[in-house]
Amino acid sequence: MSEHQTLLFLMQLTALLLVGTSMSHLARRVGLPGVVGELLSGVVLGPTVLRHLSPATFAWMWPPDNSQPQLLDAVSTFGVLLFIGMSSAHLDLRMMRRRPRTVLSVSTAALVLPFGLGVATGLLLPGRLLGSHADRSSFALLIGVVMGVSAIPVIAKTLTDLGMLHSDVGQLTLAAAAGEDVVAWIVLSLVTAMTAGALKVGHIVSSVGHLLLFLAVVIAARPLLRGALGRAEKAEGSGPVIAITVVAILAASAGSQSLGLESALGAFAVGCLLSSPSRETTVRLASLRTVTLSVFAPIFLAGAGLRVDLSVLGDPGTSAAAAVVLSLAVGGKFAGAYLGARLGRLTHWEGLALGAGLNARGAVEVVVATIGLRLGVLSPAMYSIVVLVAVLTSVMAAPALRWTMARVDHCSEEHSRAIELAAWSDRASVPTDPAQN
């Protein structure tokens, strides 16, 4: 690295973190998830705003030299793996064991319906939205993943703000989102393998075998990870627990990457292994979670926003495609979650609340879009559309959850009052005079 490259790299990190953190704080002040502000900060610093306001500043800050963006990509890759690992640790496995039928019905329906709509949309969208290395099948599968995923961090943050993270509906939402994301990361890994293997049958079979091998190793490694964390808890300070966690995330990511799968799958798997940890591990990982969410996440999300050029929406065909993708993504997720909830014997408002929560795609969809852009499956215009959907669905999630959860609570209170009234009526009708028996 030359002195100029070092200076520019430090300036880029400073700008992304400063603007990302500021806009995240502003977004929370107006009742929106912080991820919305972090994504929009990249849009402000990128071609959508800064290039039009000051082309010279934009050209100096973000030069087209290929070696310079690779420095940011390296930091973002490390950050996003930590982000995925920490975010997926929100999963409450006890909820899955307590209400397996409901979790299965909600997560299945809330994934299958929007995923199917996404695949169908990907098969019909104009060819100019495909990336340079995409065929129609891999593109359609990736659009299916884009529509099928949910953002556990945004959902957890919104539910926490509402004081409903540990309610039944809140935990069902998180459990269903985790189930969706497991399948989504697996499909994304297969898309990665398909892109590299040009859809050769033997290569796909090999990829499926690698996937099964990876999942088997992860399951077998759970006792080892738990044991290592248990021993680390006996040491002073949080350092040993944090080091073991980071090593596990990086090792699993490297393992999945070496098998031709996506590295994000490894980070997600370790996060699932870390779910429902001991109280001591949770306390000692708090500092890692804080650094990840406060430093690495804003850098990654703002950097992802840098690749968005919303001026492409000035083209009528692109804006029409964006409207179609957004409508089907929102409608498909609501319909799938509601159907799954009703099959799981939940109420009308609980089904709508699950649909509102699971519609938040946030940073998870941005990660998928970034991978799709890197693989050449998504064009820059399609990448901008996907990030726009991530922002808008995250914006919609908070007010929709507040509205539906308020009605869930209201219906629960009415139901409780009805039960109390029925019990009081039964007691009042019991005769007190033995002669009347």
C-alpha positions as CSV (number, residue, x, y, z in Angstrom):
1,M,0.0,0.0,0.0
2,S,1.3,3.4,-0.9
3,E,1.0,6.4,1.4
4,H,-1.9,7.7,-0.7
5,Q,-3.7,4.4,-0.6
6,T,-3.3,4.2,3.2
7,L,-4.6,7.8,3.6
8,L,-7.6,7.2,1.3
9,F,-8.4,3.9,3.0
10,L,-8.5,5.6,6.4
11,M,-10.6,8.5,5.1
12,Q,-13.1,6.0,3.5
13,L,-13.4,4.1,6.8
14,T,-13.8,7.4,8.7
15,A,-16.5,8.7,6.3
16,L,-18.5,5.4,6.3
17,L,-18.4,5.0,10.0
18,L,-19.1,8.7,10.8
19,V,-22.0,9.2,8.4
20,G,-23.4,5.7,8.9
21,T,-23.5,6.1,12.7
22,S,-25.0,9.6,12.5
23,M,-27.7,8.5,10.1
24,S,-28.4,5.4,12.1
25,H,-29.0,7.6,15.2
26,L,-31.2,9.9,13.2
27,A,-33.2,6.9,11.9
28,R,-33.8,5.7,15.4
29,R,-34.9,9.1,16.5
30,V,-37.7,9.1,14.0
31,G,-38.8,5.5,14.9
32,L,-37.0,3.6,12.2
33,P,-34.5,0.7,12.5
34,G,-30.9,1.9,12.5
35,V,-30.1,-0.3,9.6
36,V,-32.1,2.0,7.4
37,G,-29.9,5.0,8.2
38,E,-26.8,3.0,7.7
39,L,-27.8,1.9,4.2
40,L,-28.9,5.3,3.3
41,S,-25.6,6.8,4.4
42,G,-23.9,4.8,1.6
43,V,-26.5,6.1,-0.8
44,V,-25.6,9.7,0.3
45,L,-21.9,9.0,-0.1
46,G,-22.2,7.1,-3.3
47,P,-23.2,7.8,-6.9
48,T,-26.8,8.6,-6.1
49,V,-26.1,11.8,-4.2
50,L,-22.4,12.7,-3.8
51,R,-21.4,12.1,-7.4
52,H,-24.2,14.5,-8.5
53,L,-23.4,17.2,-5.9
54,S,-19.6,17.1,-6.2
55,P,-18.2,14.9,-9.0
56,A,-14.6,15.9,-8.0
57,T,-15.0,14.9,-4.4
58,F,-16.7,11.6,-5.4
59,A,-13.9,10.8,-7.9
60,W,-11.2,11.4,-5.2
61,M,-13.0,9.6,-2.4
62,W,-14.0,6.5,-4.5
63,P,-11.4,6.1,-7.3
64,P,-12.1,3.5,-9.9
65,D,-8.8,1.8,-9.2
66,N,-9.6,-1.9,-8.5
67,S,-7.0,-2.3,-5.7
68,Q,-8.6,0.4,-3.6
69,P,-12.1,-1.1,-3.2
70,Q,-10.5,-4.5,-2.3
71,L,-9.3,-3.0,0.9
72,L,-12.8,-2.0,2.0
73,D,-14.1,-5.4,0.7
74,A,-11.7,-7.2,3.0
75,V,-12.8,-5.2,6.1
76,S,-16.5,-5.6,5.1
77,T,-16.1,-9.4,4.6
78,F,-14.7,-9.8,8.1
79,G,-17.4,-7.5,9.5
80,V,-20.3,-9.2,7.8
81,L,-19.2,-12.6,8.9
82,L,-19.2,-11.4,12.5
83,F,-22.5,-9.6,11.9
84,I,-24.2,-12.8,10.6
85,G,-22.7,-14.9,13.4
86,M,-23.9,-12.5,16.2
87,S,-27.3,-11.9,14.6
88,S,-28.2,-15.6,14.1
89,A,-27.4,-16.2,17.8
90,H,-30.8,-14.6,18.6
91,L,-32.5,-17.9,17.8
92,D,-34.3,-19.5,20.7
93,L,-34.1,-23.3,20.2
94,R,-36.4,-23.8,23.2
95,M,-39.3,-22.2,21.2
96,M,-38.7,-24.6,18.4
97,R,-38.9,-27.5,20.8
98,R,-41.9,-26.2,22.6
99,R,-44.0,-25.4,19.5
100,P,-42.5,-27.3,16.6
101,R,-45.6,-27.6,14.6
102,T,-46.4,-23.8,14.7
103,V,-42.7,-22.8,13.9
104,L,-42.6,-25.3,11.1
105,S,-45.8,-24.2,9.5
106,V,-45.0,-20.5,9.7
107,S,-41.4,-20.7,8.5
108,T,-42.3,-23.1,5.7
109,A,-45.2,-21.1,4.3
110,A,-43.4,-17.8,4.9
111,L,-40.5,-19.0,2.8
112,V,-42.1,-21.2,0.2
113,L,-44.6,-18.7,-1.1
114,P,-42.3,-15.7,-1.5
115,F,-39.5,-17.9,-2.7
116,G,-41.8,-19.3,-5.4
117,L,-42.9,-15.9,-6.4
118,G,-39.3,-14.7,-6.5
119,V,-38.3,-17.6,-8.8
120,A,-41.2,-16.9,-11.1
121,T,-40.3,-13.2,-11.1
122,G,-36.7,-14.0,-11.9
123,L,-37.7,-16.0,-14.9
124,L,-39.8,-13.2,-16.3
125,L,-37.7,-10.1,-15.5
126,P,-36.0,-8.4,-18.5
127,G,-32.6,-10.0,-19.4
128,R,-30.8,-6.7,-19.0
129,L,-31.2,-7.0,-15.2
130,L,-29.2,-10.2,-15.2
131,G,-25.5,-10.0,-14.2
132,S,-22.6,-10.7,-16.6
133,H,-22.1,-14.2,-15.3
134,A,-25.7,-15.2,-14.7
135,D,-27.9,-17.6,-16.5
136,R,-31.7,-17.4,-16.1
137,S,-31.8,-20.3,-13.5
138,S,-29.2,-19.0,-11.1
139,F,-30.7,-15.5,-11.4
140,A,-34.2,-16.8,-10.7
141,L,-33.0,-18.8,-7.6
142,L,-31.2,-15.7,-6.3
143,I,-34.3,-13.5,-6.6
144,G,-36.2,-16.3,-4.8
145,V,-33.7,-16.1,-1.9
146,V,-34.0,-12.3,-1.9
147,M,-37.8,-12.5,-1.5
148,G,-37.6,-15.3,1.0
149,V,-35.2,-14.1,3.6
150,S,-36.0,-12.1,6.7
151,A,-33.6,-9.9,8.8
152,I,-33.3,-11.3,12.3
153,P,-31.4,-8.3,13.6
154,V,-34.1,-5.8,12.4
155,I,-36.8,-8.0,13.8
156,A,-35.1,-8.5,17.1
157,K,-34.4,-4.7,17.5
158,T,-37.9,-3.8,16.6
159,L,-39.4,-6.3,19.0
160,T,-37.0,-5.1,21.7
161,D,-38.1,-1.5,21.2
162,L,-41.7,-2.7,21.6
163,G,-40.9,-4.7,24.7
164,M,-42.2,-7.9,23.0
165,L,-39.0,-9.7,22.2
166,H,-39.8,-12.5,24.7
167,S,-43.5,-12.7,23.9
168,D,-44.8,-15.8,22.1
169,V,-45.4,-13.9,18.9
170,G,-41.9,-12.3,19.1
171,Q,-40.1,-15.6,19.7
172,L,-42.2,-17.3,16.9
173,T,-41.2,-14.5,14.6
174,L,-37.5,-15.0,15.4
175,A,-37.7,-18.8,15.2
176,A,-39.5,-18.6,11.8
177,A,-37.0,-16.1,10.5
178,A,-34.1,-18.4,11.5
179,G,-35.7,-21.4,9.9
180,E,-36.2,-19.4,6.7
181,D,-32.6,-18.1,6.7
182,V,-31.2,-21.6,7.2
183,V,-32.8,-22.7,3.9
184,A,-32.0,-19.4,2.2
185,W,-28.2,-19.6,3.0
186,I,-28.2,-23.2,1.7
187,V,-29.9,-22.2,-1.5
188,L,-27.5,-19.3,-1.9
189,S,-24.6,-21.6,-1.5
190,L,-26.0,-23.8,-4.2
191,V,-26.4,-20.8,-6.4
192,T,-22.7,-20.0,-5.8
193,A,-21.8,-23.5,-6.8
194,M,-24.1,-23.5,-9.8
195,T,-22.6,-20.2,-11.1
196,A,-19.1,-21.7,-10.9
197,G,-20.1,-25.0,-12.4
198,A,-22.4,-23.8,-15.2
199,L,-25.2,-26.1,-14.0
200,K,-23.4,-29.3,-14.7
201,V,-25.3,-32.2,-13.0
202,G,-22.2,-33.8,-11.6
203,H,-21.1,-30.5,-10.1
204,I,-24.5,-29.9,-8.5
205,V,-24.5,-33.4,-7.0
206,S,-21.1,-32.8,-5.6
207,S,-22.2,-29.4,-4.2
208,V,-25.1,-31.1,-2.4
209,G,-22.7,-33.7,-1.0
210,H,-20.4,-31.0,0.2
211,L,-23.4,-29.2,1.8
212,L,-24.5,-32.4,3.7
213,L,-20.9,-33.0,4.8
214,F,-20.6,-29.4,6.1
215,L,-23.9,-29.6,8.1
216,A,-22.8,-33.0,9.6
217,V,-19.4,-31.5,10.7
218,V,-21.2,-28.4,12.2
219,I,-23.6,-30.6,14.2
220,A,-20.8,-32.8,15.4
221,A,-18.8,-29.7,16.4
222,R,-21.4,-28.2,18.7
223,P,-20.3,-30.1,21.9
224,L,-16.7,-29.1,21.2
225,L,-17.6,-25.4,20.9
226,R,-19.8,-25.5,24.0
227,G,-17.0,-27.3,25.9
228,A,-14.4,-24.8,24.8
229,L,-16.7,-21.9,25.8
230,G,-17.3,-23.5,29.1
231,R,-13.6,-23.7,29.8
232,A,-13.1,-20.1,28.6
233,E,-15.7,-18.9,31.0
234,K,-13.4,-19.9,33.9
235,A,-10.7,-17.5,32.8
236,E,-10.6,-13.9,33.8
237,G,-12.1,-11.3,31.4
238,S,-14.0,-11.7,28.2
239,G,-11.0,-12.2,25.9
240,P,-11.0,-16.0,25.8
241,V,-14.7,-16.3,25.1
242,I,-14.5,-13.7,22.3
243,A,-11.4,-15.2,20.8
244,I,-13.0,-18.7,20.6
245,T,-16.2,-17.3,19.1
246,V,-14.4,-15.3,16.4
247,V,-12.1,-18.3,15.6
248,A,-15.2,-20.5,15.3
249,I,-16.9,-18.1,12.9
250,L,-13.9,-17.6,10.7
251,A,-13.0,-21.4,10.7
252,A,-16.6,-22.4,9.8
253,S,-16.7,-19.7,7.1
254,A,-13.4,-20.9,5.6
255,G,-14.7,-24.5,5.7
256,S,-17.9,-23.7,3.9
257,Q,-15.9,-21.6,1.3
258,S,-13.4,-24.4,0.8
259,L,-16.3,-26.7,-0.1
260,G,-17.5,-24.4,-2.8
261,L,-20.3,-23.1,-0.6
262,E,-20.8,-19.5,0.5
263,S,-18.7,-18.4,3.5
264,A,-21.8,-16.7,5.1
265,L,-23.3,-20.2,5.6
266,G,-20.5,-21.0,8.0
267,A,-20.9,-17.8,10.0
268,F,-24.7,-18.5,10.2
269,A,-24.1,-22.0,11.3
270,V,-21.8,-20.9,14.2
271,G,-24.4,-18.4,15.2
272,C,-27.0,-21.1,15.5
273,L,-24.6,-23.2,17.6
274,L,-24.2,-20.1,19.9
275,S,-28.0,-19.7,20.3
276,S,-29.4,-20.1,23.8
277,P,-25.9,-19.8,25.4
278,S,-25.2,-19.7,29.1
279,R,-25.7,-16.4,30.9
280,E,-21.9,-16.1,31.5
281,T,-21.2,-16.5,27.7
282,T,-23.9,-14.0,26.9
283,V,-22.4,-11.4,29.2
284,R,-18.9,-11.9,27.9
285,L,-19.9,-11.7,24.3
286,A,-21.7,-8.4,24.9
287,S,-18.6,-6.4,24.0
288,L,-18.1,-8.3,20.7
289,R,-21.7,-7.8,19.8
290,T,-21.4,-4.1,20.6
291,V,-18.3,-3.6,18.4
292,T,-19.8,-5.7,15.6
293,L,-23.1,-3.8,15.6
294,S,-21.5,-0.4,16.2
295,V,-18.5,-0.5,14.0
296,F,-18.4,-3.3,11.5
297,A,-22.1,-3.3,10.6
298,P,-22.2,0.4,9.7
299,I,-19.1,0.1,7.6
300,F,-20.5,-2.9,5.7
301,L,-24.0,-1.5,5.3
302,A,-22.8,2.0,4.3
303,G,-20.3,0.3,1.9
304,A,-23.2,-1.7,0.4
305,G,-25.1,1.5,-0.1
306,L,-22.1,2.9,-2.1
307,R,-22.9,0.4,-4.9
308,V,-26.5,1.6,-5.2
309,D,-27.4,4.1,-7.9
310,L,-31.0,5.0,-7.5
311,S,-30.8,7.1,-10.7
312,V,-31.4,3.9,-12.6
313,L,-35.0,4.2,-11.4
314,G,-35.4,7.0,-13.8
315,D,-35.7,4.4,-16.5
316,P,-39.4,3.4,-16.8
317,G,-38.6,-0.3,-17.3
318,T,-36.4,-0.4,-14.3
319,S,-38.8,1.4,-12.0
320,A,-41.6,-0.9,-13.2
321,A,-39.5,-3.9,-12.3
322,A,-38.7,-2.4,-8.9
323,A,-42.4,-1.9,-8.2
324,V,-43.2,-5.5,-9.2
325,V,-40.4,-6.9,-7.1
326,L,-41.4,-4.8,-4.0
327,S,-45.1,-5.6,-4.3
328,L,-44.5,-9.4,-4.7
329,A,-41.9,-9.4,-1.9
330,V,-44.2,-7.7,0.6
331,G,-47.4,-9.4,-0.5
332,G,-45.8,-12.9,-0.7
333,K,-44.3,-12.7,2.8
334,F,-47.5,-11.4,4.4
335,A,-49.6,-14.1,2.6
336,G,-47.1,-16.9,3.4
337,A,-46.7,-15.9,7.1
338,Y,-50.5,-15.5,7.5
339,L,-51.2,-18.9,5.9
340,G,-48.6,-20.6,8.1
341,A,-49.9,-19.0,11.2
342,R,-53.5,-20.0,10.5
343,L,-52.3,-23.6,9.8
344,G,-50.5,-23.4,13.1
345,R,-53.8,-22.5,14.8
346,L,-52.8,-18.9,15.6
347,T,-55.3,-16.0,15.5
348,H,-55.9,-13.6,12.7
349,W,-53.9,-10.7,14.2
350,E,-51.1,-13.0,15.3
351,G,-50.8,-14.1,11.6
352,L,-50.7,-10.5,10.5
353,A,-48.1,-9.6,13.2
354,L,-45.9,-12.5,12.0
355,G,-46.2,-11.2,8.4
356,A,-45.2,-7.7,9.5
357,G,-42.2,-8.9,11.4
358,L,-41.0,-11.4,8.8
359,N,-41.3,-8.8,6.0
360,A,-38.2,-6.9,7.4
361,R,-35.3,-7.9,5.2
362,G,-32.8,-5.3,6.2
363,A,-29.1,-6.2,6.2
364,V,-29.7,-9.9,5.4
365,E,-31.1,-9.1,2.0
366,V,-28.2,-6.7,1.5
367,V,-25.7,-9.4,2.2
368,V,-27.4,-11.7,-0.4
369,A,-27.5,-8.8,-2.9
370,T,-23.8,-8.1,-2.3
371,I,-22.9,-11.8,-2.9
372,G,-25.1,-11.8,-6.0
373,L,-23.3,-8.7,-7.4
374,R,-19.9,-10.2,-6.6
375,L,-20.8,-13.4,-8.4
376,G,-22.0,-11.5,-11.4
377,V,-25.6,-12.9,-11.0
378,L,-27.1,-9.5,-10.4
379,S,-26.6,-6.4,-12.6
380,P,-25.9,-3.1,-10.8
381,A,-29.5,-2.0,-11.7
382,M,-30.9,-5.2,-10.1
383,Y,-28.7,-4.8,-7.1
384,S,-30.1,-1.3,-6.6
385,I,-33.6,-2.6,-6.8
386,V,-32.9,-5.3,-4.2
387,V,-31.3,-2.9,-1.8
388,L,-34.2,-0.5,-2.2
389,V,-36.6,-3.4,-1.3
390,A,-34.4,-4.1,1.8
391,V,-34.7,-0.5,2.9
392,L,-38.4,-0.1,2.3
393,T,-39.4,-3.4,3.9
394,S,-37.3,-2.5,7.0
395,V,-39.0,0.9,7.1
396,M,-42.4,-0.7,6.9
397,A,-41.7,-3.3,9.6
398,A,-41.7,-1.1,12.6
399,P,-45.0,0.7,12.2
400,A,-46.7,-2.5,10.9
401,L,-45.5,-4.5,13.9
402,R,-46.6,-1.8,16.4
403,W,-50.1,-1.7,14.8
404,T,-50.6,-5.5,14.6
405,M,-49.0,-6.3,18.0
406,A,-51.2,-3.7,19.7
407,R,-54.2,-5.6,18.3
408,V,-52.8,-9.0,19.4
409,D,-52.5,-7.7,22.9
410,H,-56.0,-6.2,22.8
411,C,-57.5,-9.5,21.6
412,S,-55.6,-11.3,24.3
413,E,-57.0,-9.0,27.0
414,E,-60.5,-9.4,25.7
415,H,-60.0,-13.2,25.7
416,S,-58.8,-13.2,29.2
417,R,-61.7,-11.0,30.4
418,A,-64.1,-13.4,28.6
419,I,-62.6,-16.4,30.4
420,E,-62.8,-14.6,33.8
421,L,-66.4,-13.6,33.1
422,A,-67.3,-17.2,32.2
423,A,-65.6,-18.5,35.4
424,W,-67.5,-15.9,37.5
425,S,-70.8,-16.9,35.9
426,D,-70.1,-20.6,36.6
427,R,-69.4,-19.8,40.2
428,A,-72.5,-17.7,40.5
429,S,-74.7,-20.4,39.1
430,V,-73.6,-23.0,41.7
431,P,-76.3,-23.4,44.4
432,T,-75.3,-22.6,47.9
433,D,-78.3,-24.3,49.7
434,P,-77.7,-28.1,50.0
435,A,-81.5,-28.5,49.9
436,Q,-81.4,-27.4,46.3
437,N,-79.1,-30.2,45.3
